[in-house]
């Protein structure tokens, strides 16, 4: 009874094993009426006729394709057919557009002025009129400005002296009058010059009432830290608030015990010194002093003891101030192997041995860098042929300071052929050193220089391929290998200075390690009354 739909299409489309859903035609499900007889009343269209019409319309729509892709085949009949469909559907949509006639609604309730203002306070309008909240409004024409507004009788503020600023300009910005500024400068000038006040100093300023309208407020008090050991107050007398200003100094108790730090060098001097409590700046100064004198690698061993003494101040207010390195020492097997003391106006670190006896001292590193070309034969990087390299090249960043390897007299400072900017120093014992390719020279011919003094800066002048220092050494005018060179060091101090030098070193070495970190002792004060409060409540006999 059942018959598969389109048997021929099954085999062709699905192939072997293709599963198709069987469908029944209308004639298979409904018994066909006898010939000549109609199953439907007259005047009614049979379902078969309606289905045929629908099938015909669907087939026409499928063939005609009323809604093609308008991006393809532009200008063809198919494209114009799709355009007509789009226009027709748009016209149908516009036909349903509502009219713009007035819509009937309930009559708005009239608002009273107070209610209207309440609504306005909730909108954005107050902001446009200058309000910073929902209710505060701009002044209306009914508001009359005051001739003069009342001011605070006293203003307290903090002002900071900036970098490159002046004391007078700082006070003027704070609102101090010109007369008070001149008086303050005159008062504090006897103690400290206003130009010597450190930038970043804070001033507590109190301003009083104006002596007259449109004039600057009167200065009542000015407090600031003038020095590490002094606070200054400029104020008016409480008995005469309108009288002249006066200066009241407040000395601060300061302990200047030097800070001494000792410890074992170990694997890293920096880490060991930091663990012992040494400031970073002091460690850096210690390393520079040791390196200039004899070299860090030669002077320090893992089992040696480092000893540094630093200028150190602490105030009763709890402030700390770290100064220069005063003493740098190294002990080997319990005995001093190197002792350096800061001496003289220029603050040179002098060796205890060098001030009393002449001795051969190895030259130090002239620049903070590394050796890039040793002394001897080499192929010149610019000229291209092998020739003698009569010095040692040290690679270093451009502008690095160059130090004299030993004390001596500058015999030449200027342009010198392939050496570029060149300095030559004559030392004792017929020895001399030369420094080439400088970017800038810091000394003049004929001047005396000390070991470690800056004589110029690294550059690439002359026959050079990059920034570096070319160091040469001379004996009796002939070049020698600078590596391992020792220069005879003459005593640097006379007998009187040597005695003062030894006394100052002995005084520093008497400082106990860590003594500067102990709590400050309380200053001597008046005896404290020992009467107990309970004893004052004992009834007294009345006579």
DOSEMAR-982043 format. One line per field, with one value per residue (C-alpha): residue number from 1; x, y, z. Coordinates in steps of 0.001 Angstrom, whole numbers, plus 524288, in hexadecimal, padded with zeros to 5 digits. Example, Ala and Ser with C-alpha at 12.3 -4.5 7.8 and 13.67 -1.06 7.14 Angstrom:
// DOSEMAR-982043
nr = 1 / 2
u = 8300C / 83566
v = 7EE6C / 7FBDC
w = 81E78 / 81BE4
// end
This chain:
// DOSEMAR-982043
nr = 1 / 2 / 3 / 4 / 5 / 6 / 7 / 8 / 9 / 10 / 11 / 12 / 13 / 14 / 15 / 16 / 17 / 18 / 19 / 20 / 21 / 22 / 23 / 24 / 25 / 26 / 27 / 28 / 29 / 30 / 31 / 32 / 33 / 34 / 35 / 36 / 37 / 38 / 39 / 40 / 41 / 42 / 43 / 44 / 45 / 46 / 47 / 48 / 49 / 50 / 51 / 52 / 53 / 54 / 55 / 56 / 57 / 58 / 59 / 60 / 61 / 62 / 63 / 64 / 65 / 66 / 67 / 68 / 69 / 70 / 71 / 72 / 73 / 74 / 75 / 76 / 77 / 78 / 79 / 80 / 81 / 82 / 83 / 84 / 85 / 86 / 87 / 88 / 89 / 90 / 91 / 92 / 93 / 94 / 95 / 96 / 97 / 98 / 99 / 100 / 101 / 102 / 103 / 104 / 105 / 106 / 107 / 108 / 109 / 110 / 111 / 112 / 113 / 114 / 115 / 116 / 117 / 118 / 119 / 120 / 121 / 122 / 123 / 124 / 125 / 126 / 127 / 128 / 129 / 130 / 131 / 132 / 133 / 134 / 135 / 136 / 137 / 138 / 139 / 140 / 141 / 142 / 143 / 144 / 145 / 146 / 147 / 148 / 149 / 150 / 151 / 152 / 153 / 154 / 155 / 156 / 157 / 158 / 159 / 160 / 161 / 162 / 163 / 164 / 165 / 166 / 167 / 168 / 169 / 170 / 171 / 172 / 173 / 174 / 175 / 176 / 177 / 178 / 179 / 180 / 181 / 182 / 183 / 184 / 185 / 186 / 187 / 188 / 189 / 190 / 191 / 192 / 193 / 194 / 195 / 196 / 197 / 198 / 199 / 200 / 201 / 202 / 203 / 204 / 205 / 206 / 207 / 208 / 209 / 210 / 211 / 212 / 213 / 214 / 215 / 216 / 217 / 218 / 219 / 220 / 221 / 222 / 223 / 224 / 225 / 226 / 227 / 228 / 229 / 230 / 231 / 232 / 233 / 234 / 235 / 236 / 237 / 238 / 239 / 240 / 241 / 242 / 243 / 244 / 245 / 246 / 247 / 248 / 249 / 250 / 251 / 252 / 253 / 254 / 255 / 256 / 257 / 258 / 259 / 260 / 261 / 262 / 263 / 264 / 265 / 266 / 267 / 268 / 269 / 270 / 271 / 272 / 273 / 274 / 275 / 276 / 277 / 278 / 279 / 280 / 281 / 282 / 283 / 284 / 285 / 286 / 287 / 288 / 289 / 290 / 291 / 292 / 293 / 294 / 295 / 296 / 297 / 298 / 299 / 300 / 301 / 302 / 303 / 304 / 305 / 306 / 307 / 308 / 309 / 310 / 311 / 312 / 313 / 314 / 315 / 316 / 317 / 318 / 319 / 320 / 321 / 322 / 323 / 324 / 325 / 326 / 327 / 328 / 329 / 330 / 331 / 332 / 333 / 334 / 335 / 336 / 337 / 338 / 339 / 340 / 341 / 342 / 343 / 344 / 345 / 346 / 347 / 348 / 349 / 350 / 351 / 352 / 353 / 354 / 355 / 356 / 357 / 358 / 359 / 360 / 361 / 362 / 363 / 364 / 365 / 366 / 367 / 368 / 369 / 370 / 371 / 372 / 373 / 374 / 375 / 376 / 377 / 378 / 379 / 380 / 381 / 382 / 383 / 384 / 385 / 386 / 387 / 388 / 389 / 390 / 391 / 392 / 393 / 394 / 395 / 396 / 397 / 398 / 399 / 400 / 401 / 402 / 403 / 404 / 405 / 406 / 407 / 408 / 409 / 410 / 411 / 412 / 413 / 414 / 415 / 416 / 417 / 418 / 419 / 420 / 421 / 422 / 423 / 424 / 425 / 426 / 427 / 428 / 429 / 430 / 431 / 432 / 433 / 434 / 435 / 436 / 437 / 438 / 439 / 440 / 441 / 442 / 443 / 444 / 445 / 446 / 447 / 448 / 449 / 450 / 451 / 452 / 453 / 454 / 455 / 456 / 457 / 458 / 459 / 460 / 461 / 462 / 463 / 464 / 465 / 466 / 467 / 468 / 469 / 470 / 471 / 472 / 473 / 474 / 475 / 476 / 477 / 478 / 479 / 480 / 481 / 482 / 483 / 484 / 485 / 486 / 487 / 488 / 489 / 490 / 491 / 492 / 493 / 494 / 495 / 496 / 497 / 498 / 499 / 500 / 501 / 502 / 503 / 504 / 505 / 506 / 507 / 508 / 509 / 510 / 511 / 512 / 513 / 514 / 515 / 516 / 517 / 518 / 519 / 520 / 521 / 522 / 523 / 524 / 525 / 526 / 527 / 528 / 529 / 530 / 531 / 532 / 533 / 534 / 535 / 536 / 537 / 538 / 539 / 540 / 541 / 542 / 543
u = 80000 / 80B6A / 813B1 / 820D2 / 82148 / 829E3 / 8304A / 838BB / 83E20 / 841B4 / 84BB9 / 8517F / 852A7 / 85512 / 85C77 / 85D48 / 857AC / 8516E / 84640 / 83AA2 / 82E45 / 822B2 / 817AA / 8099D / 80261 / 7F4FE / 7EF25 / 7F51A / 7EF62 / 7E1DC / 7D96B / 7D6CB / 7C853 / 7C197 / 7C216 / 7B80C / 7B574 / 7BA98 / 7BE42 / 7BC21 / 7AFC5 / 7ADA7 / 7B36A / 7BF19 / 7CCE2 / 7D2DB / 7DF49 / 7E686 / 7E395 / 7E816 / 7F470 / 7F720 / 7F5DF / 7FECA / 80898 / 8084F / 80AC5 / 815DB / 81BF0 / 81B31 / 82156 / 82C41 / 82EC8 / 82DA7 / 83592 / 82F2E / 8398B / 846F1 / 853C4 / 854AB / 8636F / 8643E / 860EE / 85EB0 / 856BC / 850EA / 84281 / 843EE / 84A0F / 83F42 / 83536 / 83B52 / 83BA6 / 82D34 / 82A95 / 83246 / 82AFB / 81DE6 / 8206A / 82553 / 81907 / 810B6 / 8187C / 816D6 / 8085E / 80753 / 80E90 / 806B7 / 80218 / 807A2 / 7FAD1 / 7F9EB / 7F77F / 7ED80 / 7F2C7 / 7EFAC / 7F169 / 7FE57 / 7FCDB / 800EB / 80D4F / 80EF9 / 81BDF / 82104 / 81DE2 / 823CF / 8307D / 830A9 / 82FC1 / 83A85 / 84371 / 842BD / 846B2 / 85363 / 84F83 / 855C9 / 86307 / 861D4 / 85EB4 / 86AD0 / 865EC / 86E4A / 862F0 / 854AC / 84F27 / 85922 / 855AD / 85C38 / 8594B / 84C9E / 84A68 / 844D1 / 85244 / 85A81 / 86958 / 86FA4 / 878D3 / 8829F / 88254 / 8871F / 89465 / 89A77 / 8A235 / 8AD9D / 8B30E / 8BCC3 / 8C3E1 / 8D02E / 8D8F5 / 8E495 / 8F0CB / 8F22E / 8FE37 / 90329 / 8F945 / 8FC9B / 8F8DB / 8F206 / 8E9F5 / 8E591 / 8E0B4 / 8D9F2 / 8D292 / 8CE10 / 8C7F2 / 8D228 / 8D358 / 8DF8A / 8E265 / 8E1C9 / 8EA46 / 8F4E8 / 8F43B / 8F51A / 900E1 / 907CC / 9052F / 90987 / 914F1 / 91CE3 / 91BD2 / 91B02 / 91A88 / 90D67 / 91498 / 91ADF / 90DDE / 90CCC / 90273 / 8F742 / 8F6FE / 8E929 / 8E462 / 8D8E6 / 8D2B8 / 8C7ED / 8C174 / 8B8D9 / 8AEEE / 8B0A3 / 8B48D / 8AC03 / 8A378 / 8AA96 / 8B766 / 8BF44 / 8BCD5 / 8C62B / 8D00D / 8CE08 / 8D812 / 8E182 / 8E805 / 8F206 / 8FE15 / 90999 / 91457 / 915CE / 91833 / 90F56 / 900FB / 8FD21 / 8F06F / 8ECC6 / 8E12E / 8DAC7 / 8DA65 / 8CE2C / 8CDA8 / 8CE65 / 8C76F / 8C91D / 8D732 / 8E398 / 8E814 / 8F290 / 8FB59 / 8FAE9 / 9054B / 902F3 / 90FD1 / 90EC0 / 9178B / 92022 / 92970 / 934C9 / 93ADD / 94075 / 93A6E / 94440 / 9411A / 949C6 / 947F7 / 94D8E / 94E46 / 94916 / 9445D / 93F2A / 943F2 / 937A0 / 92E53 / 936B9 / 93767 / 928D7 / 92613 / 92EC5 / 926D3 / 92F8C / 9289F / 928F3 / 9301E / 93A9A / 93CC9 / 93E48 / 94812 / 94F9D / 950AE / 95537 / 95F97 / 964EA / 964D5 / 96C30 / 97678 / 97A0D / 96EEE / 963B0 / 9682E / 975C6 / 97183 / 965D4 / 96535 / 9599D / 95F22 / 9636E / 95C86 / 9573D / 956BD / 94FE0 / 94CCC / 942C0 / 93EF9 / 931B3 / 92831 / 91B84 / 9127C / 9097F / 8FE1B / 90232 / 90857 / 91483 / 91EDB / 929A5 / 935E0 / 942A7 / 94B28 / 95577 / 95D5F / 95ED7 / 966C4 / 969A2 / 96F02 / 975BD / 97862 / 974E6 / 97EAE / 97BB5 / 97FB0 / 979CE / 975C2 / 9701F / 96C0C / 964DE / 96DF5 / 96F30 / 965EB / 9640A / 9605D / 96A7A / 96B77 / 979C0 / 98073 / 986C7 / 99326 / 9937B / 993C5 / 99FEF / 9A8B5 / 9AC08 / 9A7D3 / 9A460 / 995B4 / 98EB5 / 98711 / 97864 / 96DD7 / 96CE1 / 95EA0 / 95353 / 953C0 / 95A57 / 96662 / 9630C / 970CD / 97D96 / 98B4F / 992A5 / 99202 / 98487 / 97D7E / 97901 / 96A1B / 96A7F / 97786 / 9761E / 9842D / 98BA7 / 99314 / 996DB / 98BE5 / 99379 / 98928 / 97CF4 / 96F21 / 96429 / 95640 / 94CF6 / 9405D / 9418E / 943C1 / 948D9 / 95284 / 96109 / 96994 / 9782B / 97E96 / 98889 / 98C56 / 9945C / 9952B / 98DB5 / 997A3 / 98E44 / 97F96 / 979C0 / 978C2 / 9834A / 9821A / 97BFE / 97A58 / 9700E / 96DF4 / 979B5 / 97F42 / 98CFA / 99106 / 99F08 / 9A0D9 / 9AC79 / 9B764 / 9B7D3 / 9AA59 / 99F1F / 99186 / 9895E / 97A94 / 974E6 / 9681A / 9618B / 954D0 / 9583E / 96471 / 962B0 / 97099 / 97A89 / 988EB / 99194 / 987C9 / 98A5C / 980C6 / 97E94 / 97C58 / 96E27 / 96B92 / 962D9 / 96AEE / 96123 / 955EF / 95515 / 95305 / 95682 / 95F1A / 96AB5 / 96C8F / 961CB / 95695 / 94EC9 / 94F0E / 95A93 / 966BC / 9745A / 97E12 / 98CA9 / 99842 / 9A5C1 / 9B306 / 9BD13 / 9B4D2 / 9B31E / 9A645 / 9A52B / 99A57 / 99126 / 98CAA / 99273 / 99902 / 99D12 / 99FF7 / 9A82D / 99F69 / 9A5EC / 9A15B / 9958D / 995E2 / 9A05A / 9A3B7 / 99981 / 98E84 / 99270 / 990B8 / 9831D / 97FFB / 983CB / 97C45 / 96FD1 / 970D5 / 9730A / 96711 / 95E8D / 9636C / 95F5B / 95121 / 949E3 / 94288 / 93412 / 935BB / 92ECB / 9228F / 920C0 / 91529 / 917B7 / 919AB / 90F8B / 91453 / 916AE / 90A85 / 905BC / 90388 / 8F639 / 8ED77 / 8EB63 / 8DF5B / 8D462 / 8C707 / 8C0BB / 8C919 / 8C354 / 8B5C4 / 8B96C / 8B13F / 8B932 / 8B7AF / 8B0D0 / 8B55E
v = 80000 / 80924 / 80E3B / 8150A / 822EF / 824AE / 81744 / 81B24 / 826D2 / 81E7D / 81640 / 821B2 / 82B2C / 822E4 / 8178C / 80A9D / 80A10 / 8176F / 818B0 / 820BD / 82368 / 81D3D / 82695 / 82401 / 82B59 / 830AA / 82681 / 81B6D / 82068 / 82456 / 81B50 / 82100 / 8230E / 81B90 / 820F4 / 82B48 / 82DA1 / 83928 / 8381B / 846A0 / 84EA5 / 857DA / 86572 / 860B2 / 85F66 / 85262 / 851C5 / 84C45 / 85887 / 8615F / 85978 / 85A30 / 868EE / 86A24 / 86104 / 868E8 / 875BB / 86FCE / 86A44 / 87785 / 87E58 / 87442 / 8761C / 884D8 / 88766 / 89414 / 896C5 / 894BB / 899AA / 8A7DD / 8A759 / 89DED / 89FAE / 8AE3B / 8B373 / 8A66A / 8A317 / 89B07 / 8A68B / 8AFFF / 8A600 / 8A5CB / 8B4B5 / 8B506 / 8ABAB / 8B47D / 8C0A3 / 8B9D7 / 8B4D8 / 8C262 / 8C89C / 8BF06 / 8C254 / 8D0F7 / 8CF28 / 8CAEE / 8D730 / 8DDE7 / 8EBB5 / 8F790 / 8FC3C / 90066 / 8F58D / 8F81A / 8F719 / 8FB90 / 90A0D / 90D59 / 91153 / 91F94 / 920B9 / 92A41 / 9320B / 92A2C / 91D3D / 92236 / 925BD / 91828 / 91221 / 91B03 / 916FF / 9090C / 90C70 / 91095 / 91ED6 / 9223E / 91DD2 / 92709 / 9321E / 92FDD / 926A5 / 91B6C / 913B7 / 9113E / 91CC2 / 927A1 / 930E5 / 93C8F / 949D4 / 94F9E / 95E14 / 95F37 / 95C92 / 9689D / 966D2 / 96A99 / 9761B / 96E55 / 96042 / 95C61 / 95566 / 94B9F / 95281 / 9490E / 94023 / 93511 / 92F3C / 927CA / 92C92 / 92550 / 92B7F / 92582 / 922A6 / 92F4B / 9376B / 94301 / 9454C / 95239 / 94CB5 / 94146 / 94A73 / 9533C / 94797 / 9440C / 95186 / 95846 / 966F4 / 96D93 / 97458 / 9679A / 960B2 / 96B03 / 96A23 / 95B3F / 95B5F / 96532 / 95D3E / 94FEF / 955BA / 956D3 / 9480B / 94254 / 9486B / 9462D / 94103 / 93655 / 93065 / 922EB / 92096 / 9185C / 91F55 / 920F0 / 92D66 / 92DE2 / 93B2F / 941A8 / 94DCE / 956F4 / 96167 / 96B6A / 978B7 / 97EF2 / 97A3C / 975A7 / 97474 / 96844 / 96126 / 963A4 / 958E8 / 9535C / 9484B / 9410C / 9342A / 92C54 / 923A9 / 92C8F / 9228A / 914BC / 91A0E / 92608 / 92996 / 937D0 / 93EA5 / 94C48 / 95155 / 95D0B / 95EA2 / 959B7 / 9666C / 96E8C / 9674B / 97318 / 975A2 / 9727D / 964C6 / 95E01 / 95237 / 946D3 / 93C2B / 92E3D / 926B1 / 91807 / 90EBD / 90769 / 8FC0B / 8FBD4 / 8EED1 / 8E8B4 / 8DC0E / 8D0F2 / 8C41F / 8B818 / 8AA70 / 89F53 / 8A173 / 893ED / 890EA / 89EB9 / 8AAE0 / 8B25C / 8A848 / 8A6A0 / 8B547 / 8B70D / 8ABFA / 8B2D1 / 8BF6A / 8C7BD / 8D1FF / 8CFD2 / 8DC9D / 8D90B / 8CBB3 / 8D1D5 / 8DBDE / 8D104 / 8C8E6 / 8D49B / 8D825 / 8CA43 / 8C8AB / 8D56C / 8D21F / 8C41D / 8BD9A / 8B601 / 8A8BB / 8AA6D / 8B105 / 8A8B6 / 89A34 / 89252 / 89094 / 89ED0 / 8A871 / 8B520 / 8C136 / 8CDDC / 8DA14 / 8E3B9 / 8F15A / 8EFB2 / 8F8DF / 8F63D / 90013 / 8FF86 / 8FFDF / 8F2BC / 8F798 / 8F12C / 8F70A / 8EF0E / 8F672 / 8F364 / 8E787 / 8EB10 / 8DE90 / 8D25A / 8C6E4 / 8B8AF / 8AEE0 / 8A245 / 897FA / 8A1DA / 8AC23 / 8B873 / 8B6A2 / 8C35B / 8CFC2 / 8DB90 / 8E84D / 8F3E8 / 8FF91 / 90D6E / 91754 / 90F60 / 9033E / 8FA00 / 8EC49 / 8EB31 / 8DEB7 / 8DDF4 / 8D890 / 8E250 / 8EE4C / 8E9E9 / 8E240 / 8E120 / 8D451 / 8CE4C / 8CE21 / 8C699 / 8CF89 / 8CF2C / 8CDCF / 8DA79 / 8D83C / 8CF7D / 8C614 / 8B9F4 / 8B766 / 8B644 / 8B633 / 8B302 / 8B813 / 8B22B / 8AFAE / 8AFDF / 8B30A / 8C11F / 8C1A8 / 8CDE9 / 8CD8E / 8BEFD / 8BA72 / 8B472 / 8BDED / 8BFEB / 8C35A / 8CB2E / 8CB3E / 8C4F4 / 8C811 / 8C892 / 8C7D0 / 8D0AE / 8D847 / 8E583 / 8F040 / 8E764 / 8EE9B / 8EBA3 / 8EBC6 / 8EDEC / 8E0F4 / 8E7EC / 8F56C / 8FDEC / 90A23 / 90C02 / 90E80 / 90E6D / 91060 / 9124D / 90CB4 / 9029E / 8FC89 / 8EF10 / 8EF81 / 8FA0E / 90167 / 8FD0E / 8FF4A / 8FB95 / 8FB46 / 8FAAB / 8F268 / 8EFE6 / 8E68C / 8EA83 / 8E49B / 8EB04 / 8E729 / 8EB9B / 8EB79 / 8EC5C / 8ED69 / 8F5D4 / 8FCAD / 907CB / 90B85 / 90FC9 / 91462 / 91DF1 / 91C79 / 91FBF / 91C2A / 91230 / 906CE / 8FCA4 / 8EE26 / 8EBE8 / 8F9F7 / 8FB98 / 90054 / 8FE4A / 8F654 / 8EAA4 / 8EDD0 / 8E995 / 8F478 / 8F1CE / 8E476 / 8DD60 / 8D45D / 8D698 / 8DC84 / 8D741 / 8DB92 / 8D920 / 8D88E / 8D956 / 8D898 / 8DE72 / 8DC56 / 8E691 / 8EA36 / 8DC62 / 8D4EF / 8C92C / 8BFBD / 8C680 / 8B95F / 8B72C / 8C477 / 8C9A1 / 8D7EE / 8DD01 / 8E473 / 8EF4B / 8F340 / 8FC11 / 90301 / 909E6 / 9066C / 90F62 / 90AC6 / 8FC94 / 8FE32 / 903FF / 8F965 / 8EEA2 / 8F502 / 8F60E / 8E7E6 / 8E350 / 8EAFD / 8E4C0 / 8D711 / 8D8C5 / 8D93D / 8CCCD / 8C60F / 8C96D / 8D3F9 / 8DDDF / 8D55B / 8D551 / 8DD0D / 8EB46 / 8EDE3 / 8F68D / 90468 / 90890 / 90EB8 / 9143A / 90A73 / 90446 / 9065D / 8F976 / 8FD37 / 8F3BD / 8F86E / 8F0B9 / 8F7F2 / 904CD / 9001A / 8FE1D / 9074D / 9128D / 917BE / 924B1 / 92E37
w = 80000 / 80325 / 7F832 / 7F9E3 / 7F4D8 / 7E8E0 / 7E85C / 7DD1B / 7E4A3 / 7F059 / 7E983 / 7E245 / 7EDC4 / 7F9AF / 7F3A4 / 7FA71 / 807DF / 806AA / 8104D / 80B8B / 8131B / 80BBD / 80857 / 8040C / 7F9CF / 7FBF1 / 7F2D2 / 7FAF2 / 807A6 / 80299 / 7FACE / 7EDA4 / 7EABD / 7E03D / 7D2C6 / 7D037 / 7DEBD / 7E69D / 7F4D3 / 7F7B4 / 7F715 / 7EC10 / 7EDA8 / 7F5BC / 7F095 / 7F32A / 7FB8B / 7EFFF / 7E814 / 7F323 / 7F4F8 / 7E694 / 7E6AE / 7F260 / 7EC44 / 7DFBC / 7E72E / 7EF10 / 7E2DE / 7DC12 / 7E79C / 7E7DF / 7D950 / 7D94D / 7E60D / 7EA8D / 7F4FA / 7EEAF / 7F421 / 7EFAF / 7F0C6 / 7E543 / 7D6D6 / 7D811 / 7CC90 / 7C859 / 7C7D0 / 7D406 / 7DB22 / 7D6F4 / 7DB4F / 7E8CA / 7E8F6 / 7E5B1 / 7F0ED / 7FA35 / 7F5DF / 7F6DA / 80490 / 80893 / 80351 / 80B12 / 81767 / 81546 / 8134A / 82177 / 8264E / 83131 / 82F4A / 8365D / 83B94 / 849C3 / 8537A / 85DD8 / 86BC8 / 87974 / 87C45 / 88351 / 89179 / 89385 / 89BED / 8A6E6 / 8A720 / 8B292 / 8ABE7 / 89F45 / 8A65E / 8AC4C / 89EC6 / 899B9 / 8A4DC / 89FFF / 89212 / 88BA4 / 88B96 / 898D8 / 893D8 / 88850 / 891A9 / 899FB / 8A490 / 8A990 / 8AF53 / 8AC6F / 8B3DE / 8B390 / 8A8A8 / 8A271 / 8A7E8 / 8A31E / 8A061 / 8AE1D / 8B412 / 8B6DC / 8B820 / 8C4F7 / 8C530 / 8CD53 / 8D1EA / 8DF70 / 8DFD2 / 8E8EF / 8F383 / 8F22E / 8E79E / 8E9F3 / 8DE5B / 8DA83 / 8CF84 / 8C995 / 8C3DB / 8B64C / 8AE3B / 8A81E / 8AFC8 / 8B85D / 8C679 / 8C37F / 8B835 / 8C09C / 8CB52 / 8C162 / 8BBAD / 8C95B / 8CADE / 8D35D / 8D136 / 8CBF9 / 8D8EA / 8E089 / 8D65B / 8D7C9 / 8E6A2 / 8E68A / 8DD70 / 8E61B / 8F269 / 8ED70 / 8E5B6 / 8F241 / 8F44D / 8E6A1 / 8D92C / 8D274 / 8C683 / 8CED6 / 8D2EE / 8CCCF / 8C278 / 8C784 / 8D4B0 / 8D9C7 / 8E04D / 8E9D0 / 8E77A / 8EF60 / 8E9AF / 8F185 / 8EE0A / 8E36B / 8E8A2 / 8DE23 / 8D2F7 / 8C6D0 / 8CE61 / 8D16F / 8DE18 / 8E944 / 8EC0A / 8F9B6 / 8F9D0 / 8F102 / 8F52A / 8ED64 / 8EE89 / 8EB93 / 8EDB5 / 8F26A / 90024 / 9002E / 8FF11 / 8FD29 / 90093 / 8FC13 / 903D5 / 909EB / 91880 / 91F33 / 926D8 / 91A74 / 90F40 / 9066A / 90A61 / 902DB / 8FF95 / 907A0 / 90577 / 90F13 / 90CCD / 91177 / 911FB / 90F93 / 916E5 / 90D29 / 90F42 / 9058A / 90966 / 8FCE6 / 8F81E / 8F800 / 8F110 / 8F14A / 8EBEF / 8E3F3 / 8D547 / 8D1CB / 8C40F / 8C1F0 / 8C8E6 / 8C535 / 8CAFD / 8D724 / 8D981 / 8D76A / 8E0E3 / 8EAD3 / 8E987 / 8E0B7 / 8D839 / 8C986 / 8C6E3 / 8D0D2 / 8CA83 / 8BD1D / 8C245 / 8C93B / 8BCC5 / 8B4CB / 8BED4 / 8BFA2 / 8B0DE / 8AE62 / 8B86F / 8B531 / 8ADC7 / 8B3AD / 8AEF7 / 8B4DF / 8C18A / 8C5B0 / 8C885 / 8CD37 / 8DB06 / 8DCA0 / 8E592 / 8E019 / 8E8BD / 8E4F1 / 8ECBE / 8E78F / 8EC20 / 8F27F / 8F948 / 90058 / 906A7 / 91250 / 908B0 / 90316 / 8F670 / 8F0E3 / 8E7EF / 8E179 / 8DD9E / 8D6B6 / 8D879 / 8E2BA / 8E3B0 / 8DB50 / 8E03D / 8DD39 / 8E702 / 8E31D / 8ED95 / 8F80A / 8F368 / 8EB7E / 8DD5E / 8D85F / 8DF8C / 8D87A / 8DEFE / 8D92A / 8DA42 / 8D572 / 8CFA1 / 8C340 / 8CB1E / 8C550 / 8CB0D / 8CF52 / 8D357 / 8E0BA / 8DA65 / 8CF4A / 8D826 / 8DF67 / 8D61C / 8C7C5 / 8C193 / 8B483 / 8B290 / 8A7A1 / 89EB6 / 8A020 / 895E5 / 88E13 / 88A6A / 88E27 / 882A5 / 87D2A / 874DE / 86671 / 8608B / 867CB / 865B1 / 859FE / 84B57 / 8450B / 8385B / 83903 / 837DA / 82F3C / 82802 / 82515 / 82705 / 83276 / 83B06 / 8493C / 8529E / 85CB0 / 86749 / 86D09 / 86891 / 872B4 / 86D96 / 8750B / 87276 / 86C05 / 87615 / 880FC / 889E6 / 8881B / 8944C / 89598 / 8993C / 8A201 / 8A6C4 / 89DB0 / 8954C / 8888F / 87DC3 / 8721F / 870A0 / 86319 / 85559 / 85244 / 844A0 / 84466 / 85338 / 851B8 / 85E7E / 86674 / 8741D / 8787E / 886E0 / 88BC3 / 897FF / 8A0D8 / 89D3B / 88EDB / 88C39 / 884F3 / 88065 / 874D9 / 872ED / 86537 / 85D92 / 86805 / 86509 / 86E54 / 87606 / 88445 / 8879B / 88243 / 87F63 / 88B08 / 895A5 / 8A05A / 8A153 / 8ABCE / 8AA1E / 8A6A2 / 8A272 / 89677 / 88AE0 / 87FC6 / 87A4C / 87120 / 862CD / 854F1 / 84FA5 / 846B7 / 8402F / 84771 / 843E1 / 8504B / 85E01 / 865DB / 86D48 / 867E6 / 87341 / 870B4 / 87A16 / 877E4 / 87E54 / 87AA7 / 86ED2 / 8695B / 869AD / 872B9 / 8763B / 8800A / 88592 / 8930B / 89339 / 8A0A7 / 8A33E / 8AE7A / 8B7CF / 8BF90 / 8CD2F / 8CB81 / 8D8BB / 8E0A8 / 8EEA5 / 8F4EC / 8EC06 / 8EDFF / 8FCB0 / 8FAE6 / 8F107 / 8FA9E / 905C3 / 8FDC7 / 8F95F / 9075E / 90BE2 / 9016D / 9046D / 912A6 / 90E1D / 91191 / 9067A / 9071D / 9118F / 908EF / 908BE / 9178B / 91D02 / 91FE8 / 92E56 / 9349C / 9377B / 9454D / 94B1F / 957EF / 96306 / 962B2 / 96E6F / 97583 / 97D7B / 97AE9 / 976FF / 98224 / 98C0B / 98797 / 98B7A / 999CD / 9A242 / 9A782 / 9B541 / 9B5BE / 9C014
// end
